[in-house]
Amino acid sequence: MTGIAFLGAGNMAGAMVDGLIRSGAPASAIACYGGNDDTAAKLGARTGVRVAPDPVDLCRGAGVLVLAFKPQHLATVDAALADAARGSLVVSILAGRPLAAISRAFPHARSVVRVMPNTPGRVGAGISGWCSAAPLSADDRALVEKILGALGAAHEVPESLMDAVTAVGGSGPGFVFEFTAALREAAIEAGFPPNLADAFSRTAVTGAARLLEEGGDPDVLRDQVTSPAGTTAAGLEVFRKSAFRGIVRDAVLAATRRGGELARDS
């Protein structure tokens, strides 16, 4: 397998490394560099991947370079680093950084790909949207699909959709976690002790997610659990009066707009 270098060794880089190794990639084919903190050392100790002594060493000769550092640091990429990545397939997971900005920072890359993964990728249950600056060769497409497939599902989309991908795929799990926390708080208000409130709220959400994963339509599944004038119907009526779907829509659109603002700022 072509060597994969991670410039950045935080949570998402770690999730990608874990997924790659889980899917059969040898740790010896992977390297990372994490800057001034100990994230790279910890990732190397946990997985056996090589920890590069500096970013130029990491990038030199890498078949695939994954950009996994803080998005604002893209502007600090210097000529030496860009030259070290000459000929690499550059895959960026930097939120809000468009293909044009990545291409400017790494003008000698053989191809540039922009990806928005999400945190469920840590357990192989993620979904990623990706796009490329130019059509990929068959080999590079296979590499991208291999890397992203280690996280879960992946879909190629036009770059014009990437802000929405960020809002739905990237931020969506955060919205689900917030709903779960709200369900837990409501359970406590209804009389549950905290430990049972936590158990019931978590399992209600993860169990429902498993039904969705089996291909169930959310509207159909909702109707299946809703009896006329029953308890679910009473709760859903509160959702309706509170314009719950409108709130979710507004949250997604706000996140989408923010993604566009970050892209313009870059």
N, C-alpha and C positions, 0 to 999 in steps of 0.2 A: 504494500500500500504506500502511496506517495506520502512523504513526511508531512505532518501537520504541526504547525507552530502557532501557539496561542500567545498573542501579545496582550497580556492581562490574564489574571488567574483568579478572578472572583467567582461568585456563585454560578453565573451562567456558563463561564468557561469550565468550571468544575463539573457542571451537569453535562456539558458536551463531551468532556474527557471520559466521564463515567459511562456515558452512553456508547461512545466509540469502543471502549474496552469491553463493555458488556456485549457489544455486537460482534466482537472478534478481532478488533484492531489491536496489534501488539503495542504495549506501552513504549517499547523501544522506537516506535515510529512517530512518537508524539513528544513535543517539547513545549515549555512554557517560560514566560518571564513575567514577573509581577511588580516590578518597580521597587519602591523603598519599603514596602511592607513585607509581611511573612506569608502572604497568600500563596506565592509560587512554591516556597519551601514546604508548606503544608500539603499542597496538592501533589508535589513530587514525592513526599514521604508516604502519602496515602495511596498513590496509584502507581508509583514507579516510573513516571514519565521524567524525561530529562529536564532539569532546571538550568536554563541558559544563564551565563554570567552577566550578559548585557543584551539590550534589544537588537543591536547590530548582529551579534553572534547568533541570536535566535532567528533573525530573518534571512541571514545569508544562506542561500541554497534551499530555502523551504519550498516544498511543492505547493503547499497551501498555507497561507498566512491568515489566521483568524484574528480580527481586530476586536478585542474584548475589554478595552480600557474605558475610562470615563469619556463620554462624547466630546467634552470641551477640549480634551487633549489632542484631538485630531489636528487642530490648528498648529500644534507644536512639533509635528513630524518634520524632521529636517532632511536635507538632501542625502546625508549618509545613510539614514534609515531607509529612505525611499530607494536608494541605489542598491542596498542590501537585499531588498525585496524584488529586485529586477527579475522578471520572468515568472514570479509567483502568481498563483490564483489567490487574489485578496478577497476574503469573505468578511464583511463587516456586520457586527451585531450592535452597532452604535445607534441608539435611539435618536431619531430626528436628524440624522446626517444623510443627505441624499447622495445618489451615485455620483453626481458632478463633483461634490466636495471630496468624496473618497478618491475619485480618479485624479483630482488635482494633487492630493497628498501623495498618491502612489502612481505617478505617471508611467512607470516602467512595468507595471503589472501586466501579465498576459491577459487577464480578465479581472473584472471587478464585479462583485455580487453584494447586494444589500439584503440583509435578513432581519426579520423581527421574530425571534423565538419567544417562548413564554416559560414561566417558572414550572409548570407541570412537567416540562421536559426533564426535570431532575429525576422523575420516576418513570420516564419513557412514555408519558401520557400527554405530551405537549402538542402544539400545532404551530407551525412556522409559515410565514409568508415570505417569499423572496423574489427578487428581480435582478437582472443583470444589465450592465451598461451596454453590452453587445451580445448577440447570440453566442451561446457557449458551444464549444466543441463537444462531441459525444463523450469524450473522456472527462472533461471538466463538469459536464452535467451529471455524470455518474458520481463524481467526487462530491458535488454539492448534495446530491440525493443521499449519498452514504452518510455524510456528516449530519444532515438534518434528520434523516431517518432514524439516527441513533437517539433523537429526542422525542420522536413520535411522528405525527403526520406532517407533511409539508406540501405547500401549494405555490406554484409560480403565479405571480400576479403582476399587472402593470404597476409601474412605480407610482402612478397617480392614486393607487389604492393603499399605498403603504401607511399613510397616516391613519386610515380607517382600520387597517390590519393591526396597527399599534394599539388603537383604542379598544378593539374587540378581542383580539387574541392576546395582546400584551397586558392591557389593563383589565380585561374581563375577569381573570382569576381574582384580582383584587376586589372587584365588585362582588364576586361570589363569596369571598372571605368576609367581606363586610356584612353581607346578608346573613351568613352563618353566625357571626358574632351577634347580630341583632336578634336572631332566632334564639340564641343561647340566653341573652338578657331577658327576652320575653318569657322564656321558660322559667327562669328564676322568679320573675314577677308573678307567674302563674302558680308558683308554689314549689317548683323543683329545687332540691339542694343543688349547689353549683356543680358537683361532679356528675350528677345525672343530667342536668341541663346541658353540660358539655357533651356527654355521650349521646344523648338523643338528638341534639342539633347537628353534630358532626355526621352521625349515621343517617339522619334524614336526608342530608345533602349528598353524601357519597352514595347512598343507596339509590336515590333518584338519578344521580349521574350515571350509575351503572345501567339503569333502564334506558336512559337516553343513548348510552354507548351501544346498546343492542339494536339501535335503529328506531326507537320510538319517537314519534312526533310529540313535541312538548305540549301542544294544544290537546292532542288526543289523550296523552297520559294524564293531563290535568283533569280532563272530563271523566276519565276512568276512576279517579279518586274522589270525585265530587258528586255527592248525592243531592237531589233537590231538597232545599231547605235544611241541609245537613251542616255539620261543623265546618267542613272545608268551604262550602258555599258562603257561610257567614264570614269567614276570614277573607275570601276572595272579594266579597262585596266591599270590605274595607279597602282592599287594594284598588278596586275600581273607583271608589269615591275619592281616593287619594291620588288618582292618576298614576298608579305605579308604573305602568308601561311608559308613560310620558316622562317620568323621572329617569328611568333607565335610558330612554332615548336621549334625553338632555345630557346625561352623564357621558354617553358614548360620543355625542357630537362635541361636547366640551373637550374631551380627550383628543378627538380628531383635530379640532381647531388648534389645540396646544401642540400637537405633533407638527402641524403646518408652520406654526410660529417658530418652533425649534429649528425646522429645516431652513426657513428663511434667515434666521439668525446665524446659521452656519455659513 
